């Protein structure tokens, strides 16, 4: 079977849906100028338009796409390098426990499941029909699916609106078939869906790996207009203990776009935060309404591509998005209630932070370090992010001064000195718990591992102390870390986000405070 033309880079164009922020790009660009006129133009841009297909349609039941009980894979195969083989493999890796029906003209057995030679032979319609065949064969397959009772279809391959005149004609034909049969289409030209809910794990994708899935606090969901961004987010989540559990590659959004996915996932109790990578918004008013509703209950963090002239040109080639200036994007996302980030790195930092502390934090932080320089850098980054390094309460300072060496710094940041062992970290935490909790909203720990100290007992002590600390505690470990994976795993298991450097930790804390104090 042919690999979807989308590859991993395309989010799919929306030539019929308008530019980056709908048909009011000019009003959005003017918003950067500030003042009442800009606000009026923004309000006009967000006003629902007559005939806009998506206005008022965000509240769609997408259970068949995320929680199906049965799945048919049209184009299924055994070959790992084929899209149909990848989908079958990932269904197994995800642990999907429902009925799987491979469809392949050759029949036989595919990944242990008896294959049907046609969609019509499936019998009872599947909750979700996944199509991974050549683009020219897809309209016929969709019609057969509709005639046999299937009403929810995920199309992975490209070759539609993004593929010139021939693709545009195929897109129109496919839309007509879907409308005739009452079929809801996800995709086409997408990398698929992953949902690792504890009670029903599912994946219909050709992406290489599965994300880690939820932790005790829930899961983070990603909605992306780029398959490559979804791939990288999964890799980052696996490397950094981020509880990414749901991944959506939007593609061309024939029926289901960012707005519909956001409204659905935002309503799921298990989802603690929603991440967005977007390059275009077909229906600004619908998006703002859906995003506001979700952001009132949980954080929505958005990275919007195309914020510079070169980036907007690239986005135009990628998704058909028109140029929109950076200040206008700020205004748009602020109106929607989303927390805006400007890099993929920060998007994943937000995912790490909100995966541990969904409610966010306040701005008052205590920096607890065993080294002066990293404490200073952390303090600088924290202050630059709008955090407050509040002075030590008098009783807390007195308790620290009575138990620390004279060379230690009894201030904020606290410097326990390089030779600090677990007893010194315990004492500092005890001073905080007994005398300082009213003064701080979060604790940022730093441990530069020196040659003369065994870090194992320190990590064990910090993991234990985290259970006693009622405010969010994050920790950075620096230097040569011979047992990094083990140390980080112990901290993360105790609910302590672990970082490789203090800048990332401080940036993460600042993002948490933006939501916690909003």
C-alpha positions in Angstrom: 0.0 0.0 0.0 1.2 3.5 -0.7 2.6 5.6 2.1 0.3 8.6 2.8 1.6 11.6 0.7 1.4 13.7 3.8 4.5 12.1 5.2 5.1 13.8 8.6 5.2 17.4 7.7 1.9 18.4 6.3 -1.1 19.6 8.4 -3.1 19.8 5.2 -4.3 23.0 3.5 -7.7 24.6 3.8 -8.1 26.5 0.6 -11.8 26.9 1.0 -11.7 27.8 4.6 -9.9 31.1 4.4 -6.6 32.4 5.7 -4.7 31.9 8.9 -7.4 33.4 11.2 -10.4 33.1 9.0 -11.5 35.7 6.5 -10.6 38.6 8.8 -6.9 38.5 8.6 -6.7 42.2 7.9 -8.6 42.9 11.1 -6.3 40.6 13.1 -3.2 42.2 11.6 -4.6 45.6 12.6 -5.1 44.4 16.2 -1.3 44.8 16.8 -1.7 48.5 16.6 -3.7 48.6 19.8 -6.6 50.8 20.8 -10.3 50.7 20.3 -10.2 50.4 16.6 -8.0 47.3 16.8 -10.4 45.8 19.4 -13.4 46.5 17.2 -11.8 44.9 14.2 -10.9 41.9 16.3 -14.5 41.6 17.6 -15.7 41.8 14.0 -13.3 39.1 13.0 -14.6 36.8 15.7 -18.3 37.4 14.8 -19.9 34.2 13.4 -20.3 34.3 9.7 -23.5 33.1 7.9 -22.9 29.8 6.2 -19.8 28.9 8.2 -20.0 25.1 8.5 -18.3 24.9 11.8 -20.1 27.6 13.8 -21.9 25.9 16.6 -20.8 22.5 15.6 -17.9 22.1 18.0 -19.8 19.8 20.4 -19.5 16.6 18.4 -19.5 13.2 20.0 -16.1 11.9 18.8 -16.2 8.7 20.9 -16.0 6.5 17.7 -12.7 8.1 16.9 -11.1 8.0 20.3 -13.0 5.1 22.1 -14.1 2.7 19.4 -15.2 -0.8 20.2 -14.5 -2.1 16.7 -12.1 -0.9 14.0 -11.9 -1.8 10.3 -8.6 -1.2 8.5 -9.0 -0.8 4.8 -5.6 -1.5 3.2 -4.3 -3.5 6.2 -1.1 -5.4 5.6 1.7 -7.3 7.4 4.6 -5.3 5.9 6.0 -2.9 8.5 7.0 -0.3 5.9 3.4 0.0 4.6 0.9 2.4 6.1 -1.6 -0.5 6.5 1.0 -2.6 8.3 2.0 0.3 10.5 -1.7 0.9 11.5 -2.2 -2.8 12.4 1.1 -2.9 14.3 0.2 0.2 16.3 -3.2 -1.1 17.2 -1.5 -4.0 18.8 1.2 -2.0 20.5 -1.4 0.4 21.9 -3.2 -2.6 23.4 -6.5 -2.1 21.6 -8.9 -4.7 23.0 -11.8 -4.3 20.7 -12.7 -6.1 17.4 -10.2 -5.5 14.6 -11.2 -6.3 11.0 -8.4 -6.0 8.4 -9.6 -5.5 4.8 -7.3 -6.6 2.0 -8.3 -8.1 -1.4 -5.9 -11.0 -0.8 -7.7 -12.0 2.4 -5.7 -14.3 4.8 -4.7 -13.5 8.3 -3.1 -10.1 9.2 -1.5 -9.6 12.6 -3.5 -12.5 13.9 -6.9 -11.2 12.6 -8.9 -12.8 9.8 -9.0 -10.4 6.9 -12.1 -9.6 4.8 -11.6 -9.1 1.1 -13.9 -6.1 0.9 -15.6 -3.6 3.1 -19.0 -5.0 2.2 -17.9 -8.4 3.7 -17.3 -6.9 7.2 -20.9 -7.5 8.3 -21.8 -5.4 11.3 -20.4 -1.9 10.7 -17.3 -1.0 12.7 -17.4 2.0 15.0 -14.4 3.4 13.0 -13.3 2.6 9.5 -9.6 3.5 8.9 -8.6 3.9 5.2 -5.0 3.5 4.1 -5.1 2.9 0.4 -4.1 4.8 -2.8 -5.8 8.2 -3.0 -7.5 7.3 -6.3 -9.2 4.3 -4.7 -10.5 6.2 -1.6 -13.7 7.7 -3.0 -14.9 4.2 -4.1 -13.9 2.7 -0.7 -15.7 5.5 1.1 -18.9 4.9 -0.9 -18.7 1.2 -0.2 -18.2 2.0 3.5 -21.2 4.2 3.5 -23.4 1.7 1.7 -22.4 -0.9 4.3 -23.4 1.2 7.2 -20.1 2.8 8.4 -20.6 6.3 9.6 -17.2 7.3 11.0 -14.1 7.2 8.8 -10.4 8.2 9.3 -8.6 8.8 6.1 -4.8 8.8 6.4 -3.4 9.3 2.9 -3.0 12.6 1.2 -3.8 13.4 -2.4 -6.8 15.7 -1.8 -7.2 19.5 -1.5 -3.4 19.9 -1.0 -2.6 18.1 -4.3 -3.5 20.5 -7.1 -6.5 20.3 -9.5 -6.7 16.5 -9.4 -6.6 16.4 -5.7 -9.2 19.2 -5.4 -11.5 17.3 -7.6 -11.0 14.2 -5.5 -11.7 16.2 -2.4 -15.0 17.5 -3.8 -16.0 13.9 -4.8 -15.1 12.6 -1.4 -17.1 15.3 0.4 -20.1 14.6 -1.7 -20.0 10.8 -0.9 -19.6 11.6 2.8 -22.6 13.9 2.7 -24.7 11.4 0.8 -24.1 8.7 3.4 -23.9 10.9 6.5 -20.3 10.0 7.2 -18.0 12.0 9.5 -14.5 12.1 8.1 -11.3 12.7 10.1 -8.4 13.7 7.8 -7.5 13.1 5.0 -3.8 13.7 4.8 -3.0 13.1 8.4 -0.9 10.9 10.6 -3.8 9.6 12.6 -5.0 9.4 16.2 -3.7 7.9 19.5 -5.7 7.7 22.7 -4.3 5.8 25.6 -7.1 6.2 28.1 -6.7 3.5 30.9 -10.0 1.9 30.2 -9.8 1.9 26.4 -6.4 2.2 24.6 -6.5 2.9 20.9 -4.2 4.0 18.1 -4.8 4.4 14.4 -1.6 5.9 13.1 1.6 5.3 11.2 3.6 7.3 13.7 6.6 5.4 14.9 6.1 5.3 18.7 3.4 5.5 21.3 3.5 8.3 23.9 3.9 7.4 27.6 0.2 7.7 28.5 -1.4 9.2 31.6 0.0 9.5 35.1 -1.8 9.7 38.4 -3.0 13.3 37.6 -4.4 12.4 34.2 -3.0 13.0 30.8 -2.0 15.8 28.4 -3.6 15.8 24.9 -1.9 17.2 21.8 -3.8 18.5 18.7 -1.4 19.2 15.9 -1.7 20.5 12.4 1.7 18.9 11.7 2.4 15.2 11.8 6.1 15.9 12.3 5.3 18.0 15.4 3.2 15.1 16.7 6.1 12.7 16.1 8.6 15.0 17.9 6.2 15.6 20.8 5.9 11.9 21.4 9.6 11.5 21.4 10.0 14.4 23.8 7.3 13.0 26.1 9.0 9.6 26.2 12.4 11.2 27.0 11.1 13.7 29.6 8.4 11.8 31.6 5.6 13.8 30.1 2.2 12.2 30.5 1.1 12.6 26.9 -1.8 10.3 26.4 -3.7 11.6 23.4 -2.3 12.7 20.1 -4.3 14.0 17.1 -2.9 14.8 13.7 -5.6 17.1 12.2 -4.7 16.9 8.5 -7.0 18.6 5.9 -9.9 18.7 8.4 -12.6 17.7 5.9 -15.1 17.5 8.8 -13.1 17.5 12.1 -10.7 20.4 12.7 -8.9 21.8 15.7 -12.1 23.3 17.1 -14.0 20.0 17.2 -11.1 18.1 18.7 -10.5 20.8 21.3 -14.1 20.8 22.4 -14.2 17.1 22.7 -10.9 16.5 24.4 -11.4 19.5 26.7 -14.6 17.9 28.0 -12.8 14.6 29.0 -12.1 14.5 32.7 -9.0 12.4 32.2 -7.4 15.2 30.1 -5.6 17.7 32.5 -4.3 20.0 29.8 -4.5 20.5 26.0 -1.6 21.4 23.7 -2.2 22.9 20.3 0.1 23.3 17.4 -1.8 25.4 14.8 -1.0 27.2 11.6 -4.5 28.1 10.5 -7.9 28.5 12.1 -10.8 28.0 9.7 -13.5 29.4 12.0 -12.0 32.0 14.5 -15.3 32.5 16.3 -16.0 28.8 16.8 -12.4 28.3 18.0 -12.5 31.1 20.5 -15.8 29.9 21.9 -14.5 26.3 22.3 -11.2 27.4 23.6 -12.7 29.7 26.2 -15.0 26.9 27.4 -12.1 24.5 27.8 -9.7 27.1 29.3 -12.2 27.8 32.0 -11.6 24.3 33.3 -8.1 23.4 32.3 -5.0 24.9 30.7 -4.9 25.2 26.9 -1.4 25.9 25.6 -0.9 27.0 22.0 2.0 27.2 19.7 1.1 29.0 16.5 3.3 28.6 13.4 3.8 31.4 10.9 4.4 34.3 13.3 7.3 35.8 11.2 7.4 36.6 7.5 9.5 33.6 6.6 7.4 31.4 8.8 4.1 32.6 7.4 5.4 31.9 3.9 6.3 28.4 5.0 2.9 28.0 6.6 1.2 29.1 3.4 3.0 26.4 1.5 2.2 23.9 4.3 -1.4 24.6 5.2 -2.6 27.4 2.9 -2.5 29.9 5.8 -2.2 33.6 5.1 0.2 35.9 6.9 -0.8 37.2 10.3 1.4 39.4 12.4 2.7 38.3 15.8 0.8 40.9 17.9 -2.4 39.8 16.2 -1.8 36.2 17.2 -1.2 37.4 20.7 -4.6 39.2 20.7 -6.4 36.2 19.1 -5.1 33.6 21.6 -5.6 35.9 24.5 -9.2 36.4 23.5 -9.5 32.6 23.3 -8.1 32.1 26.8 -5.1 30.1 25.7 -1.6 30.4 27.1 0.7 31.2 24.2 4.2 29.8 23.8 6.6 30.6 21.0 8.6 27.4 20.6 8.1 23.7 20.6 10.5 23.4 23.5 8.3 25.6 25.7 5.2 23.8 24.5 6.7 20.6 25.9 7.9 22.4 29.1 4.3 23.4 29.6 3.2 19.8 29.0 5.6 18.6 31.7 4.6 21.2 34.2 0.8 20.9 33.7 1.1 17.1 33.6 2.3 17.3 37.2 0.4 20.3 38.4 -2.8 20.8 36.4 -4.0 23.7 38.5 -0.8 25.7 38.0 1.0 27.6 40.7 1.3 31.1 42.2 4.2 33.4 41.5 6.1 33.2 44.8 8.9 30.7 44.5 11.7 29.4 46.8 15.0 28.4 45.1 16.8 25.7 47.1 20.2 24.9 45.7 23.5 23.3 46.7 25.5 25.7 44.4 25.6 29.4 44.0 25.9 29.9 40.3 23.0 27.7 39.2 20.9 29.4 41.9 21.7 32.8 40.5 20.8 31.7 37.0 17.6 30.2 38.2 16.7 33.4 40.1 17.4 35.5 37.0 15.3 33.2 34.7 12.5 33.1 37.3 12.4 36.9 37.7 12.4 37.3 33.9 9.4 35.0 33.7 7.4 37.1 36.2 8.1 35.0 39.3 8.8 36.5 42.7 11.7 35.3 44.9 10.1 36.3 48.1 12.4 36.8 51.1 12.7 34.1 53.7 10.2 34.3 56.6 12.2 35.3 59.7 11.5 32.0 61.6 12.6 30.0 58.6 15.8 32.0 58.1 16.6 31.6 61.8 16.1 27.8 61.6 18.4 27.6 58.6 21.1 29.8 60.1 21.2 27.7 63.2 21.8 24.5 61.2 23.8 25.4 58.1 27.6 26.1 57.9 28.5 29.8 58.1 29.5 29.9 54.4 26.0 28.9 53.3 23.6 31.5 52.0 20.5 32.0 54.1 18.4 33.9 51.6 16.4 33.2 48.5 18.0 31.4 46.7 19.2 29.2 49.5 22.7 27.8 49.0 23.3 24.7 50.9 26.9 24.4 49.6 28.3 21.8 47.3 28.9 19.2 50.0 25.3 19.1 51.0 24.1 15.6 51.7 20.6 14.3 52.3 20.6 15.5 55.9 21.1 19.1 54.9 18.4 18.9 52.2 16.0 17.4 54.8 16.8 20.1 57.3 16.1 22.8 54.7 12.8 21.2 53.8 11.9 20.9 57.4 12.5 24.6 57.9 10.3 25.3 55.0 7.5 23.0 56.1 7.6 24.3 59.7 8.1 28.0 59.1 7.8 29.0 55.4 4.8 27.5 53.6 2.7 30.7 53.9 5.4 32.5 51.9 5.7 30.4 48.8 3.7 28.9 46.1 6.3 26.5 44.6 9.8 25.2 45.4 12.5 25.0 42.7 15.2 22.6 43.9 18.7 22.4 42.4 21.3 19.6 42.9 24.7 19.9 41.2 26.1 16.4 41.8 29.7 16.8 43.1 32.4 14.1 43.3 32.3 13.9 47.1 28.6 13.2 47.6 26.6 10.1 46.9 23.5 11.4 45.1 21.4 8.2 45.6 20.4 9.1 49.2 19.8 12.7 48.3 17.4 11.7 45.5 15.6 9.3 47.8 15.2 12.0 50.4 13.9 14.5 47.9 11.3 12.0 46.6 10.2 11.3 50.2 10.0 15.0 51.1 7.9 15.7 48.0 5.1 13.7 49.6 5.1 16.1 52.6 5.3 19.3 50.6 1.9 20.8 49.9 3.1 23.2 47.2 4.5 22.1 43.8 8.1 21.0 44.0 10.3 20.8 40.9 13.9 19.7 40.8 16.9 20.2 38.4 19.9 17.9 38.5 23.1 19.2 36.9 26.7 18.1 36.3 27.8 14.5 35.5 24.8 12.3 36.2 25.9 8.6 36.0 22.5 7.4 37.1 20.4 10.1 35.5 17.7 7.8 34.2 17.2 6.1 37.6 17.3 9.4 39.5 14.9 11.1 37.3 12.5 8.1 37.3 12.5 8.2 41.1 11.7 11.9 41.3 9.0 11.7 38.6 7.4 8.7 40.3 7.1 10.8 43.4 5.4 13.6 41.4 8.5 15.8 41.1 9.2 17.0 37.6 12.9 16.6 37.0 14.9 18.9 34.7 18.4 18.9 33.2 19.0 22.6 33.8 17.6 25.4 35.9 16.5 27.6 33.0 14.0 25.0 31.8 12.7 24.5 35.3 12.2 28.3 35.9 10.5 28.6 32.5 8.2 25.8 33.4 7.4 27.4 36.7 6.6 30.7 35.0 4.2 29.0 32.6 2.5 27.3 35.5 2.1 30.7 37.2 0.6 32.3 34.1 -2.3 29.9 34.4 -2.4 29.7 38.2 -2.7 33.4 38.6 -4.9 34.2 35.6 
